[in-house]
Amino acid sequence: MRHAAAILLPVPGEDRRASRRNKLDGLRARLRRHGLVRPPKPIRSRIPVRGLRYLDGNRIELYDTGRAGLAAMLGVIESAREHVHLETYILRGDGVGRRFIEALARRARAGVAVRLLYDAVGSRGLGTDVLAPLLEAGGDVVEFNPLAHAIWRFVPRRRDHRKLLIVDGRTAFIGGLNIGDEYERGMGEGEPGWRDAHLRVEGPVVRDLAAVFLESWFRADGPDLSWYGLLAEDPEPRGNTRCAVLADGPVYRRRNMREMLIASLGDARERVLLESPYLAPGRRVLDALSAASRRGVEVDLLLAGRTDHPVLRRAARSILPRLLACGVRVYEYEKMMMHGKVAVFDDAWAVIGTSNLDRQSFEHSYEVNLVIDDAALPLRLRERFERDLEFSRRVDHDSLEARGWREWLGDRLAAQLLRFV
């Protein structure tokens, strides 16, 4: 649903013409969303269909907590001079959400081009009163794949799960953080915070991340803009990190993240560290995890012990025995809600982004990840992972067998309900 800041009075015959325009707009939106219309060439040229395009000269900063990451994003928004592009799955109408809207509105009033894209399901319940300051300031706001009326005739699984912030084409943020109070403070009273993995990126790879946002804007049928102009220049080198953007989505011919994960598990020789709040990846990924462990690779899997989706946690428990039987080590992080999406392979390269280890991410959602081919950050991520194990509980056969038959049955029913096994 596209939002507008002004209301026009109807004129004779305008109602019929407006109805035709709305139907055409709805058709165009569906065609774009389902991949039946190709994005403009400058976008396609920056998003490889196959393989990865590595770019040198980037600087990356990792934020471990929601509080630090959200504060950094707000600070960069306040510094914007040309444009701000924000894409998020969840945008709440709470304190944090309103702070972001107010910051975006201030930049829009200062003449900065502000574009906001949020997902209809992830941000359900978001009122127009929250968005009003940005709309009145002249910002563009687009809802991805809006729900039909107020009644869910079905749950549309094609979602925009990307979390991207692009400021002036030179600074980007990517990772697990959505925008809401819980991502800053934790899930409830007394929570110590929110554990995540969010990146600030500067350097040439920002242009590829900018193209991913523009692809999402196109898929959501946002107002047309200067595709060429926004992607015309490469940002200057800012560091020495080599990385590549891995975009993914249901309209792609092959699901990039799943295929890369399976191939990487097949190539791993020593150790694989995987961090994800949810585990429900489908049989091919489970087979790849099992095969890597059986041939001697140390495979460590860190899941959320405290969760915002109890059904997903139950479903994960139903598939853990087959991984444990193959030697995969499984832990549940219990200090706070863990929401990061991280993979580290042989301490040599890593992936951080928005993809969970579940079929919703692998098959139905638009996602974006950053592949980092650099020794320093993967080593830091390994150290981070090992510190987190101090606040984690090891999951083994004994703990699973101690669940009792009611717990076991609940886990199996959750898995069958979500079609994960």
C-alpha positions, 0 to 999 in steps of 0.5 A: 500500500503506497502512502500519500500525504495529501487528499484530493477532492474528487471531480466528475468522472475522476472516481472511475478513472481512479478505479482504473488506475488503482487496478492497473497499479495493483496489477503492476505491483503483483507483476513486479512482486512475483518477478514477472517484470525485470528490474532496470538494467543498472540494478541487475548489473550490480546483483549477480544471478550466479556466483559472487562479485568480491570487492576490495577496500571496504571497512566493516564494524560489527555491533553485537547488541541491538542497543549499539546497532540502533544507536549507530543507525540513528547517528548516521541517519542524522548525518545524511545530506543526499538520501536515506534508504531504509528497508526493514521487516519489522517497524514498530509504532513504539518508542524506538520506531517513533525515534526512527520516523522522527529522525527520517522526518527531520532529514526529509524536511532538510531536503534529503530524499527519504525512502522507507520500505517495510513489510506488511506482515512483519510490521502489521499493526503499524498505524498511519499516525506513526508514519504521518510525520515522515509523510508530511515532511515529504518522505516516500513510504511503501509497504511490501506485499500488503495484506488484503483488507483486514481479513487474512484469507491466507498467510502470504509467505512471500515477505521482505525480510531484508534489513538495510540502511543506505545513507548517501550511497556511502554508508550501509547497515546490514544484519539482523536488527529490526526497528522496535523497543525489544531490539534495543532493550530485550523481550521483557521486563528485566531482560539484559538486552538483545544479542544480534549481529549487525554490520556498518559497511563503508567502501565499494561494496555499498553500491551493491547493497544500494542496488539490493535496496533498489531491487526491493523498492522496484519489487514493492512498486515504489515510486520510480526514481533515478536508478542510474543516478543512484548507482553511478559512482563507486564509493571510495575505498575505506578499508582493507576488507574484501567482501561480496553481497549475496542477495536472495529471493523467491523470484531468483532461479536458484536460492542463493543462500541455501545453495552457498551454505550447502556448497560451503559445508561440502568444502569445509575442512576443519570447523564450521560455526553457525549461529541462528535464532531458528532451525528449520532448514529442510532436508538438503541443508540437514544432510549437508550438516550431517555429512560435514560432521561425519567426515570429521569437520567440527560443526557447532550450532548456536540457537536461541535459548530464549525465543520470540517464536516458541513454535519454531523452537519446538520444531527445531528440537524435533530435528536435533536428534539426527544432527546430534547422532552425526556429531554436530554440537548444539547449544542454546544461548540463554543470557538474552534473546539471540537473533544473529545470523552468522556463519564462519567457515574454517576461520577464513571467511564468514557470512552475516546478514538476514537469512535464518536457517529455516525454510521461510528464509530459504524459500519464501523471503527476500534476504540479503547477506554479506560474505566476508573473505577476510581473516580478521573478522572471521577470527573475531566472530569465532572468539565471539562465538566461543564467549557466547558458549559460556552463556549457553546450554549444551543440548545432548541426547539425554536432555532431549530424552528427558523432555517427557512424552508431552514435550516430545509430542508438542515438538513433533506437532510443531514441526509437522504444522510448519512442514519442517520435517 
